[in-house]
Each structure stands twice: as structure tokens, then as C-alpha cells.
Amino acid sequence: MSEADLRGTILAQVDALRPGTTCCPSRIARNIAADWRPLMGPLRAAALSLAAEGRICVLQNGTDAGPDPRGPIRLGRP
């Protein structure tokens, strides 16, 4: 799956969220492929790129995760 495909999938999933809710990147990966674990690195990188552009937000513990988060993240609307 290309980076453009991942970015489009992330944006579609985040756009579908109810206001005030977030999603786990693993949920997006599971929706894309049965063997979803290999997608986690590229998906996380694409999500951080989208966050840097201001198109989504990446959160940890309910606050902005910054440009290089460690550990679990959540994706949401900006």
C-alpha cells in the first residue's frame, strides 16, 4: 500500500469519527489488511505527516503528542 493510499485511508477514517472522538491507528490497519501489523510503522509515519500539515491531530493521554511521540497514540480531528 502506498503512502498516498495510507494518507487517504487515515483521512477518511478520521473524517468519519464523531466529534470529540479518536481512533487507534491499529483499527485503521485492521480495516485495511488481515496481516495488519506490518502496516503500523508506515501508517504511524503517514499520520504524523498529516498531523504536521494540520490535517489531523495525534494525541497521547488526550493532549497533543508532538512531532515524535513514543508509545500509543490516538488520531482525531484537528
Residue frames relative to the residue before (quaternion, step in Angstrom):
aa qw qx qy qz dx dy dz
M 1.0000 0.0000 0.0000 0.0000 0.00 0.00 0.00
S 0.4122 -0.7312 0.4919 0.2314 3.56 -0.86 0.97
E 0.6460 -0.5072 0.3906 0.4157 3.56 -1.27 0.31
A 0.6237 0.5395 -0.3398 0.4522 3.58 1.03 -0.75
D 0.6402 0.5137 -0.3185 0.4741 3.59 1.02 -0.78
L 0.6524 0.5087 -0.3127 0.4667 3.58 0.95 -0.87
R 0.6484 0.5181 -0.3165 0.4592 3.58 0.93 -0.91
G 0.6625 0.5060 -0.3033 0.4615 3.58 0.94 -0.87
T 0.6524 0.5106 -0.3065 0.4687 3.56 1.00 -0.83
I 0.6396 0.5150 -0.3237 0.4700 3.59 0.97 -0.84
L 0.6734 0.4995 -0.3039 0.4525 3.59 0.84 -0.95
A 0.6472 0.5166 -0.3215 0.4594 3.59 0.98 -0.83
Q 0.6653 0.4984 -0.3048 0.4648 3.59 0.94 -0.88
V 0.6740 0.4853 -0.3005 0.4689 3.58 0.88 -0.90
D 0.6373 0.5256 -0.3273 0.4588 3.60 1.00 -0.77
A 0.6779 0.5032 -0.2854 0.4537 3.59 1.11 -0.67
L 0.5184 0.6552 -0.4161 0.3589 3.60 1.23 -0.24
R 0.5037 -0.5947 0.5236 0.3442 3.54 -1.22 0.54
P 0.6082 -0.5528 0.4032 0.4024 3.60 -1.06 0.57
G 0.8139 0.2597 -0.2096 0.4756 3.54 -1.00 0.90
T 0.6491 0.4917 -0.3316 0.4764 3.60 1.24 0.05
T 0.2259 -0.7536 0.6023 0.1350 3.54 -1.31 0.36
C 0.2257 -0.7559 0.5886 0.1765 3.56 -1.28 0.12
C 0.4860 -0.6390 0.5185 0.2944 3.50 -1.26 0.49
P 0.5333 -0.6357 0.4414 0.3414 3.62 -0.89 0.79
S 0.6061 0.5637 -0.3702 0.4216 3.61 1.06 -0.60
R 0.5900 0.5577 -0.3723 0.4498 3.60 1.11 -0.57
I 0.6392 0.5079 -0.3212 0.4799 3.59 1.00 -0.81
A 0.6539 0.5137 -0.3122 0.4593 3.59 0.91 -0.91
R 0.6565 0.5102 -0.3093 0.4615 3.60 0.97 -0.84
N 0.6413 0.5194 -0.3232 0.4631 3.59 1.10 -0.64
I 0.6712 0.5127 -0.2878 0.4514 3.58 1.17 -0.58
A 0.8372 -0.0209 0.0922 0.5387 3.57 0.79 -1.00
A 0.5497 -0.5950 0.4719 0.3481 3.55 -1.19 0.59
D 0.7181 0.3138 -0.1993 0.5883 3.57 1.06 -0.77
W 0.0024 -0.8880 0.4572 -0.0484 3.53 0.52 1.28
R 0.5418 0.6697 -0.3987 0.3147 3.62 1.08 -0.58
P 0.6584 0.5063 -0.3382 0.4425 3.66 0.90 -0.75
L 0.6286 0.5520 -0.3345 0.4339 3.60 1.20 -0.40
M 0.5221 0.6935 -0.4041 0.2885 3.60 1.15 -0.47
G 0.6564 0.5086 -0.3222 0.4546 3.63 0.90 -0.81
P 0.7080 0.4381 -0.2725 0.4823 3.60 0.75 -0.97
L 0.6347 0.5262 -0.3338 0.4570 3.59 1.03 -0.73
R 0.6450 0.5124 -0.3140 0.4720 3.58 0.96 -0.85
A 0.6503 0.5128 -0.3123 0.4653 3.60 0.96 -0.86
A 0.6534 0.5039 -0.3085 0.4733 3.58 0.98 -0.84
A 0.6438 0.5207 -0.3206 0.4600 3.58 1.00 -0.82
L 0.6634 0.4958 -0.3097 0.4671 3.60 0.95 -0.83
S 0.6183 0.5313 -0.3331 0.4738 3.56 1.11 -0.68
L 0.6567 0.4965 -0.3034 0.4797 3.59 0.96 -0.85
A 0.6351 0.5209 -0.3276 0.4670 3.58 1.05 -0.74
A 0.6386 0.5277 -0.3221 0.4581 3.60 1.00 -0.81
E 0.6733 0.4678 -0.2765 0.5014 3.58 1.19 -0.60
G 0.4903 -0.6829 0.4139 0.3493 3.59 1.28 -0.18
R 0.4755 0.6995 -0.4217 0.3269 3.59 1.23 0.27
I 0.7607 0.0718 -0.0639 0.6419 3.58 1.26 -0.49
C 0.3179 -0.6964 0.5779 0.2828 3.57 -1.27 -0.03
V 0.2260 -0.7311 0.6312 0.1264 3.52 -1.20 0.72
L 0.0823 -0.8346 0.5441 -0.0270 3.53 -0.62 1.19
Q 0.0569 -0.7197 0.6874 0.0794 3.49 -1.39 0.48
N 0.8409 -0.0148 -0.0407 0.5394 3.55 -0.78 1.05
G 0.7201 -0.4866 0.2399 0.4325 3.56 1.02 0.86
T 0.7068 0.3897 -0.2728 0.5235 3.61 1.24 0.07
D 0.6972 -0.4630 0.3414 0.4277 3.56 -1.29 0.37
A 0.3767 -0.7674 0.4840 0.1871 3.55 -0.77 1.09
G 0.4569 -0.6848 0.4561 0.3380 3.59 1.19 -0.29
P 0.7156 -0.5019 0.2963 0.3849 3.57 -1.30 0.09
D 0.8057 0.1771 -0.0836 0.5590 3.63 1.13 -0.47
P 0.0111 0.8484 -0.5289 0.0193 3.59 0.56 1.12
R 0.2454 -0.7212 0.6284 0.1573 3.53 -1.24 0.59
G 0.7765 0.3168 -0.2367 0.4905 3.57 -0.92 0.85
P 0.7851 -0.3508 0.2390 0.4511 3.55 -1.35 -0.15
I 0.0947 -0.7754 0.6230 0.0406 3.53 -1.13 0.78
R 0.2220 -0.7235 0.6326 0.1644 3.54 -1.35 0.28
L 0.2837 -0.7529 0.5730 0.1559 3.55 -1.15 0.67
G 0.0786 0.8048 -0.5841 0.0702 3.54 -1.01 0.80
R 0.6724 -0.4578 0.3878 0.4335 3.51 -1.36 -0.12
P 0.5296 -0.6344 0.4480 0.3410 3.58 -1.06 0.64
